Amino acid sequence: MNLTKILTFVLFGISIYLGYYLYSGVQKTVNDRKMIDTKEMAVIEKLKLIREAEIVFQEVNGRYTSNWDSLINFIENGKVAIVERREELIQKAYGGEEVIVHIDTLGFTPARERIFKETFNVNAADNGTFMGYKVKLGDRAVKNQRGYSLKIGDKISEPPFTEDGFISSMADLKTGDPVRKGQIIMTIWDYKFKPETDLSRLAFKPDSDKKFDIYVGKVDRGGIMVDVIEVKDPSPDNPFRSEGNEAKNRKPLRFGSRTDVSTSGNWES
């Protein structure tokens, strides 16, 4: 074998090695990015659950809480009032009017149900004649599935569902009944968060023994003291997330603020 052939084989081997090295390096970067994205999505879902629980806790108790045990106990055992707001218009003798607002408590619902579930109304798309349901009570509605038929003029419309969920109530409508635009046709509900969530781990980052940092306080807004809350990831998985980074979306994942009346998450902007 002459020198030329030897050099050819050597260079061919080197090119294969370099190609594999470059490919494995790129693939590792892609895999690392996917792993970081997966971890951050899990953190965001946990922060959303904590935020929803704190909002409902504040609604019931008039304040936020930085005590994880109190928050967990509220989710598991708390009750939230179901209220109805009514306005009464009273004519005054001098010709003016007075509006009196009545707040009636209709009952209570478990805090866990309020936090973990969300309810949507399906409203009539237009004025028309009801032509029948295409689903049954208890069915699971799927986005873009047809839920009912409505005759509008000479045409039949079958408006699709805009959300997934379980049908919990249906209006008492029969074929031929008139309906008006915006009238509630059905109500559906679905879980916002996984019902099997281990609440004993609420304070901890997913797959970690590190607790979220939580701050609860008050700030002065025009002479009125208002509640503020901030909850953030204490150990970001993304190495580019740090308090010193000027890019807002690269700061540690968090919701709320110590200085502003907000519960927005910085992943939402």
C-alpha positions in Angstrom: 0.0 0.0 0.0 1.5 3.3 -1.1 1.6 6.5 0.9 -1.3 8.1 -1.0 -3.7 5.3 -0.1 -2.6 5.4 3.6 -3.2 9.1 3.8 -6.6 8.6 2.1 -7.7 6.1 4.7 -6.4 8.2 7.5 -8.2 11.3 6.3 -11.4 9.3 5.7 -11.2 8.0 9.2 -10.6 11.5 10.6 -13.6 12.9 8.6 -15.9 10.2 9.9 -14.8 10.9 13.5 -15.2 14.7 13.1 -18.6 14.2 11.5 -19.7 12.0 14.4 -18.2 14.4 16.9 -20.1 17.4 15.5 -23.3 15.4 15.1 -23.2 14.2 18.7 -22.4 17.7 20.0 -25.4 19.2 18.2 -27.7 16.3 19.3 -26.6 16.8 22.9 -27.4 20.5 22.7 -30.9 19.7 21.2 -31.5 17.0 23.9 -30.4 19.4 26.7 -32.7 22.1 25.4 -35.6 19.7 25.3 -34.9 18.5 28.8 -34.7 22.1 30.1 -38.0 23.0 28.3 -39.7 19.9 29.9 -38.5 20.9 33.3 -39.6 24.5 32.9 -43.1 23.5 31.7 -43.5 21.4 34.9 -42.4 24.4 37.0 -44.8 26.7 35.2 -47.7 24.2 35.8 -46.9 24.1 39.5 -46.7 27.9 39.7 -50.1 28.2 37.9 -51.6 25.9 40.5 -50.1 27.8 43.4 -51.3 31.1 41.9 -54.9 29.8 41.5 -54.9 28.5 45.1 -53.6 31.8 46.4 -56.1 33.8 44.5 -59.0 31.8 45.8 -57.5 31.8 49.3 -57.3 35.6 49.2 -60.9 35.8 47.9 -62.1 33.9 51.0 -59.7 35.2 53.7 -59.0 38.7 52.5 -55.2 38.0 52.3 -52.6 35.8 50.7 -50.7 33.3 52.8 -47.0 32.4 52.8 -47.6 29.4 55.0 -47.6 26.3 52.8 -49.5 24.1 55.3 -52.3 26.7 55.5 -52.6 26.8 51.7 -52.7 23.0 51.4 -55.2 22.7 54.2 -57.4 25.3 52.4 -57.3 23.4 49.1 -58.2 20.2 50.9 -60.8 21.4 53.4 -61.8 25.0 52.5 -65.2 26.2 51.3 -65.9 29.0 48.8 -69.2 30.9 48.8 -71.3 30.8 45.7 -72.7 34.3 45.4 -75.2 36.0 43.2 -75.1 39.8 42.5 -78.5 41.5 41.9 -79.2 45.2 41.2 -82.3 46.9 42.4 -83.4 50.2 40.7 -85.3 52.5 43.0 -87.1 55.6 41.7 -86.6 58.7 43.9 -89.4 61.2 44.6 -87.4 64.0 42.9 -87.1 62.0 39.7 -83.6 60.5 40.3 -82.7 56.9 40.6 -80.8 54.8 43.1 -79.1 51.5 42.4 -78.9 49.1 45.3 -76.7 46.1 44.9 -77.6 42.9 46.7 -75.1 40.1 47.2 -76.8 36.8 48.0 -75.0 33.7 49.1 -76.5 30.7 47.4 -74.3 28.0 49.0 -70.7 26.8 49.2 -68.5 24.8 47.0 -65.3 22.9 48.0 -62.1 25.0 47.5 -60.5 22.2 45.7 -63.3 22.1 43.1 -63.1 25.8 42.6 -59.3 25.7 42.2 -58.9 22.6 40.0 -62.0 23.0 37.8 -63.2 25.6 35.4 -66.7 26.0 33.9 -67.7 27.4 30.5 -71.1 28.3 29.1 -72.1 27.4 25.6 -74.2 30.3 24.3 -76.5 30.5 21.3 -74.5 31.8 18.4 -77.5 33.8 17.0 -81.2 34.3 17.2 -82.9 31.3 15.7 -84.9 28.2 16.2 -83.5 25.3 18.2 -83.3 22.1 16.2 -81.9 19.6 18.7 -78.9 18.6 20.7 -76.1 16.4 19.2 -74.7 15.4 22.6 -76.0 14.1 25.9 -75.6 15.2 29.5 -72.4 13.8 30.9 -70.7 13.4 27.5 -67.2 14.8 27.0 -67.2 17.6 24.5 -64.3 18.0 22.2 -63.1 21.2 20.7 -64.6 21.7 17.2 -67.2 19.0 17.8 -70.8 20.0 16.9 -73.0 20.4 20.0 -76.4 21.5 18.8 -78.4 22.5 15.7 -79.8 26.0 15.2 -82.0 27.2 12.3 -81.1 30.7 11.4 -83.4 32.0 8.6 -83.4 29.2 6.0 -80.1 27.8 7.0 -79.1 25.2 9.6 -76.1 26.0 11.7 -74.2 23.6 13.9 -71.8 25.7 16.1 -68.7 23.8 17.3 -67.5 23.6 20.9 -64.6 26.0 21.5 -63.4 24.1 24.6 -63.0 20.5 25.8 -65.0 19.4 28.8 -67.7 17.4 30.4 -71.3 18.5 29.8 -72.8 19.3 33.2 -76.1 20.9 32.3 -78.3 21.4 29.2 -81.1 24.0 28.8 -84.6 22.5 28.7 -85.1 23.2 24.9 -87.2 21.2 22.5 -87.0 21.2 18.7 -88.8 24.3 17.4 -88.2 26.4 20.5 -87.0 30.0 19.7 -83.6 31.0 21.2 -82.0 34.4 21.3 -78.3 35.2 20.7 -76.3 34.7 23.9 -78.8 32.4 25.6 -77.1 29.7 27.6 -77.5 26.4 25.8 -75.1 24.2 27.8 -72.6 24.3 30.5 -69.4 22.3 30.4 -66.5 21.9 32.9 -63.0 20.5 32.8 -59.9 20.2 35.0 -57.4 23.1 34.9 -54.9 21.0 36.8 -54.3 17.3 37.2 -56.8 16.0 39.9 -54.2 13.4 41.1 -51.7 16.2 42.0 -49.9 15.4 45.3 -50.7 18.4 47.4 -48.1 17.4 50.1 -45.5 18.4 47.4 -47.2 21.7 46.5 -44.3 23.8 47.9 -41.6 21.9 46.1 -40.3 22.2 42.6 -41.2 19.1 40.5 -38.7 16.3 41.0 -36.8 18.4 43.6 -36.5 18.9 47.4 -36.2 22.7 46.9 -39.2 24.8 47.9 -40.4 27.7 45.9 -39.6 31.1 47.3 -42.8 32.8 48.5 -43.3 36.4 49.6 -46.5 38.0 50.9 -46.9 41.6 51.9 -48.7 44.9 51.4 -48.0 48.0 49.5 -49.5 51.5 49.7 -51.6 52.5 46.7 -53.1 55.9 47.1 -53.3 55.6 50.8 -54.8 52.1 50.6 -52.8 49.1 51.7 -53.2 46.3 49.2 -52.0 42.7 49.2 -49.1 41.6 47.0 -47.5 38.2 46.4 -44.5 36.8 44.6 -43.6 33.1 44.1 -40.6 32.1 42.2 -38.3 29.3 41.2 -35.3 29.3 43.6 -33.0 27.3 41.3 -33.7 27.8 37.6 -33.0 24.9 35.3 -32.1 27.2 32.5 -28.5 28.5 33.1 -29.4 31.8 31.4 -32.1 32.6 33.9 -30.7 34.9 36.7 -31.8 37.9 38.6 -29.0 40.0 37.0 -30.2 39.2 33.5 -31.9 42.3 31.9 -34.1 40.2 29.6 -37.3 39.8 31.5 -38.2 36.4 30.1 -34.8 35.1 31.2 -35.3 35.9 34.8 -36.2 33.0 37.2 -39.8 31.8 36.5 -42.2 33.5 38.8 -45.6 35.1 39.2 -46.6 38.2 41.1 -44.5 41.1 42.3 -43.3 42.5 45.7 -44.1 46.0 44.5 -47.0 45.8 42.0 -50.5 44.5 42.4 -50.3 41.7 40.0 -50.4 37.9 39.8 -49.1 37.7 36.2 -46.4 35.1 35.4 -43.3 36.3 33.6 -43.6 33.3 31.2 -46.8 35.0 30.0 -45.2 38.1 28.6 
